[in-house]
Amino acid sequence: MIKIQFAILLFSFALEINAQNYLGVITSNYGGVMSTDLQPASFVDGRLLFDLNIGSVNVNTYQNFVSFNTSGMPGGWLKSFKNNQAYNSWALPDSTFMDRHIVKRYSDNTSNKMGANINLQVDIFNFAFHITPNIAIGLKAKARSITNIDNINTSFAVLLDQGLNYPLLWNQNINEQFINANHLSWTEVGFNYGQVVLDEKEHFLKVGATVKYLKGYSAAYFQVADLQYNLKNNDTMQLLTGNFNYGYSDNIPVILQNGLNNKFNSNFGIGLDLGFVYEWRPKYKDFKYDMDGERNLWMKNKNKYKAKVGISLIDLGSMRFKKGGLSRNFSVNNSSPFDLQSFSTVSSLSDFNQIIDSLINESSGSGNTNWTAEQDVNSTFVMRIPTAFSLQFDYQIGQYFYVNVTGVMNVILMKKYTKVIVPNQFSITPSFDYSWFGLYFPISMNEYSGFKTGIASRLGPFSIGVTDFRTLFAVGKVRGAEFYLGLSLPILYAAIKDKDKDKISDKKDNWNLGF
């Protein structure tokens, strides 16, 4: 039997195609429309007159159950997987692969909460442009998918790992406040608007909003609240209480049977991003000029701030799905011995539901409330997109050199069981940021990935990034992976030239495509 820790690690690496996505580039002054995902006010009064994102993808998959110990791998990922002898030795029944490379991060005497987050975003099209120097608009369309597993107690993880056969955790009450597992795949089409609202010497303020049309593809949720259990042995539960809720969109069985299709399943929903950015410009006079009878014009091709602060609330919204027929809400309050072998024959959700229904009917027929169906007359459920609050701070430490500090925090309550979330994340990104080239070194931490350091770059129209060196070079203990790439067509503001005589002499930035 494949152990739970290996299965979860494989699940984390199964995607081959945020916390914030596009970490590093997304906070660049030349991030263009990509940056509006995090801060909807970022594009207006930015360095780009126009930006078209031809396509980009971000994959983020991390978990904190186990680590993959890369020590002893012959030459990193590629050489190891090309080495047939090494690969075959991992697959043999007597292989010591698990003991050598899979490091559990939980035990019966730890109290950490275990979980996983898988986040996929594909930008289908995305563009923005200035209609006046102080007003910009944009349009974006993207496909997104998020899967969360949250709040798994370490004791529960140990019992699952050992198939409940762990005597040290028998005959004791174990409490779980919440266990959550959620999935949502959807598309969104958004209209972005940004405007300058304050321009007073060294003080500058701009605001932005993105209104999004949401359409869901698939969704599923599972939550256990107020769970308490006590195992007598690996076959018998002598205490089980809790409230159970699980459901899914009614196309999930079709997807599981026939694979992916292109049919949407939800009613349309409305999403919203809001944000503002304040810039402190102590040397604002250095970026002013007079031309053709107009005075105090800004050099649009220059970054003028010494420091700037952004605040945003992103991904407000939800979609309503038609509920699949095997969805259930029920409560358990059972303090008598219960034979867990009742579930040994389960091979599908339908089998599981039949057993739950039989337990509820048996309890009702006996006149007790050991197993009780909760009243739920709704044939639909609402799935929330990952609402988060973000605070961004950027400081110029020298010409073209910056340091950015960004925090992203989930704001959806844990007790809301029909939602997907982004993990709370904190990042610091030193960068070299120039019109046609940028280099970024994001240092970040969240509860799933732990501490990680990566690298990202803008190379003309191309953006590429990896958020964890350990994943890239197969060094240390790897808990997942995140990478992204994108292709854009930016048109930067030109250096201003006086039509008659006094020229603003920065010809290097004269109307270009960013490379």
QUIRAQUI-V924067 format. One record per backbone hydrogen bond with DSSP energy under -0.5 kcal/mol. NH is the residue of the N-H (numbers start at 1). CO is the residue of the C=O. If there is no record, write none. Layout:
NH,CO / NH,CO
//
This chain:
7,3 / 8,4 / 9,5 / 10,6 / 11,7 / 12,8 / 13,9 / 14,10 / 14,11 / 25,23 / 26,22 / 27,24 / 28,25 / 31,28 / 34,31 / 35,32 / 36,32 / 36,33 / 37,34 / 38,35 / 39,35 / 42,39 / 46,43 / 47,29 / 49,491 / 50,491 / 51,128 / 52,489 / 53,126 / 54,52 / 54,487 / 55,487 / 56,123 / 57,485 / 58,121 / 59,483 / 60,119 / 61,481 / 62,117 / 63,479 / 64,115 / 67,103 / 68,478 / 69,67 / 69,101 / 70,68 / 70,476 / 73,70 / 75,73 / 76,73 / 79,75 / 80,76 / 81,77 / 82,78 / 83,79 / 83,80 / 84,82 / 87,83 / 88,84 / 89,85 / 90,86 / 91,87 / 92,88 / 95,92 / 100,96 / 101,97 / 102,97 / 102,98 / 103,67 / 103,101 / 104,102 / 105,65 / 110,107 / 114,152 / 116,149 / 117,62 / 118,147 / 119,60 / 120,145 / 121,58 / 122,143 / 123,56 / 124,122 / 124,141 / 125,141 / 126,53 / 127,139 / 128,51 / 129,137 / 130,49 / 131,135 / 132,135 / 135,132 / 136,194 / 137,129 / 138,192 / 139,127 / 140,190 / 141,125 / 142,188 / 143,122 / 144,186 / 145,120 / 146,184 / 147,118 / 148,182 / 149,116 / 150,180 / 152,114 / 153,151 / 154,112 / 157,153 / 158,154 / 159,155 / 160,156 / 161,157 / 162,158 / 163,160 / 164,159 / 165,162 / 166,164 / 169,166 / 170,167 / 171,231 / 174,229 / 176,227 / 179,224 / 180,150 / 181,222 / 182,148 / 183,220 / 184,146 / 185,218 / 186,144 / 187,215 / 188,142 / 189,213 / 190,140 / 191,211 / 192,138 / 192,190 / 193,209 / 194,136 / 195,207 / 196,134 / 197,205 / 198,205 / 200,203 / 201,199 / 203,200 / 204,279 / 205,198 / 206,277 / 207,195 / 208,275 / 209,193 / 210,273 / 211,191 / 212,271 / 213,189 / 214,212 / 214,269 / 215,187 / 216,267 / 217,185 / 218,185 / 220,183 / 221,247 / 222,181 / 223,245 / 224,179 / 225,243 / 226,177 / 227,176 / 228,241 / 229,174 / 230,239 / 232,236 / 233,236 / 237,338 / 238,230 / 238,236 / 239,230 / 240,334 / 241,228 / 242,332 / 243,225 / 244,330 / 245,223 / 246,328 / 247,221 / 249,219 / 250,322 / 252,249 / 255,251 / 256,252 / 257,253 / 258,254 / 259,255 / 265,216 / 266,216 / 267,320 / 269,214 / 271,212 / 272,316 / 273,210 / 274,313 / 275,208 / 276,311 / 277,206 / 278,309 / 279,204 / 280,307 / 281,202 / 281,279 / 282,280 / 284,281 / 286,283 / 287,284 / 288,285 / 289,297 / 291,294 / 294,291 / 297,289 / 299,287 / 300,298 / 302,299 / 304,302 / 306,280 / 307,280 / 308,394 / 309,278 / 310,392 / 311,276 / 312,390 / 313,274 / 314,388 / 316,272 / 318,270 / 319,383 / 321,319 / 321,381 / 322,265 / 323,379 / 324,248 / 327,324 / 328,246 / 330,244 / 331,372 / 332,242 / 333,370 / 334,240 / 335,333 / 338,237 / 340,235 / 340,338 / 341,235 / 342,339 / 343,340 / 344,341 / 346,343 / 352,348 / 353,349 / 354,350 / 355,351 / 356,352 / 357,353 / 358,354 / 359,355 / 360,356 / 361,357 / 362,358 / 363,359 / 364,360 / 365,361 / 366,362 / 367,364 / 368,363 / 372,331 / 374,329 / 381,321 / 383,319 / 384,382 / 384,418 / 385,317 / 387,385 / 388,314 / 389,409 / 390,312 / 391,407 / 392,310 / 393,405 / 394,308 / 395,403 / 396,306 / 397,395 / 397,401 / 398,401 / 401,398 / 402,431 / 403,395 / 404,429 / 405,393 / 406,427 / 407,391 / 408,425 / 409,389 / 411,387 / 412,387 / 416,413 / 417,415 / 419,417 / 420,384 / 425,408 / 426,445 / 427,406 / 428,443 / 429,404 / 430,441 / 431,402 / 432,439 / 433,400 / 433,431 / 434,432 / 434,437 / 438,458 / 439,432 / 440,456 / 441,430 / 443,428 / 444,442 / 444,452 / 445,426 / 446,450 / 447,424 / 450,446 / 452,444 / 454,442 / 455,466 / 456,440 / 457,464 / 458,438 / 459,457 / 459,462 / 460,436 / 460,458 / 462,459 / 463,486 / 464,457 / 465,484 / 466,455 / 467,482 / 469,453 / 471,468 / 472,468 / 473,469 / 474,470 / 475,470 / 478,68 / 478,476 / 481,61 / 483,59 / 484,465 / 485,57 / 486,463 / 487,55 / 488,461 / 489,52 / 490,513 / 491,50 / 492,490 / 492,512 / 493,47 / 498,502 / 503,501 / 504,496 / 505,503 / 506,504 / 509,506 / 510,507
//
